[in-house]
């Protein structure tokens, strides 16, 4: 129970009323936001680093049926500035639309990229399995940004441990990647935007002809484009008047109810 002196102090009663009002007027609560990629790209295993796909309609992950240089990986990045200040990410899920119908059920994983990259204007024709000649600003197997900025490791600098993994079947349709680690990635990027390099999409890179083909942000069908869904909580911050009033209450309490010095015997 409050100290009896609390009820005799108008300032403390006002402070309590304001805190109650603040909680009612600015409650925390869950909200949802959907985002489209601000950049995506497909990179092709290529010892020369001159093959790219920055503006095509597809993203691939896995291996094609080429005799060599068959690995394919994709890059995705999102802008989190639409989130309000103080947002706490509780879940994150990425949805991709599978285009190519295959028979194998294979794991496809998302890995956090650790080096910034750019998506250029290269745009292959057909099914885009072989890519196009890299243009300035493209990402390639060797370049985070062609022609001047190299990855530390060919194939894109990314964490070894995936942030999320999903089994992609042989049937065309939507597939989702979600995990606590994926939400942690987004929270880190929200708190430290300079670390946001997005994710790398990897498929089965052991067996040939395992590449999964998904629609990109440039897909001709808008509903099939990648979509990141975030759920977050809003934690209200005390307003300046409330902080000032709290300080005054604490100060007054320390002055008025300071214990009297003990008299020695």
C-alpha positions, 0 to 999 in steps of 0.5 A: 500500500502507498505510504500515508503521506502519499495521499496528503501530497497533491503532487504525488496524486497528480503523478499517479493520475498522469501515469495512469493516463499515459498507460491508457492513452498510449498502450503498447500493442502488436502490429503487422507490417509487410515489406517488399525488397528494396533490392534483390539479385541473382549471382552465378558461379563464375571464375571471371565474375562477369555474369549477373542478374540485377533486374531479372524476374527470377531468383535461383538457389541451388545448382543447375545442370551445367558441367561446371559453374552451376551454383546459383545464389540470390540476395535480398534486402529490405528497408526497415525505416517504415517501422516506428521508433521503439518497435520490438520485432516479435516475428519475421517471415519471408514469403517467396513464390516458386515458379519451376516445378521439380520433383525433389523436396529440398532445403533452402536456407536464408543466411545473413549477409555481412558485406553491403552489395548493390543490384545493377541493371543486368537482365537476362532473357529466357529462364535466366539460368545463365545470366547476362554480362555484368553491368556497373553496380551489379553483384556477381559471384566475385563482386559485391558491386561490379567492377570495383568492390569484391566479396571477401569470399566468392559467392557472397559474404554470409554467416555459415549458420542459416537464420531460417530454412524451409523445405521447398517441394516440387510443386509451384506455389508459396513457401515461407521462411520464419524463425526467432533468428530471422526476427533477431536479424531484423531487430539488429538491422532496425537498431543498427541500420549500417549493418543491414546487408540483407540475406543470401538464399542458398539451396542444395549445392551438392547435386546437379539440377537442384536449383529452385526458381522463385519470382523476384521483386521484378516479377511480371506478376506483382502478387508473386513478388517476395514479401517480408511480414513483420509483427512487432510491439510498440513500447511507449516511452514516457513523455518529457512532462512525465519524466520531469514530474517523476524527478520532482516527486523523487526529489521531494520524497528524498527531502521530506522523508530523510531519516532523522540522524540518530543521537548517540548515547 
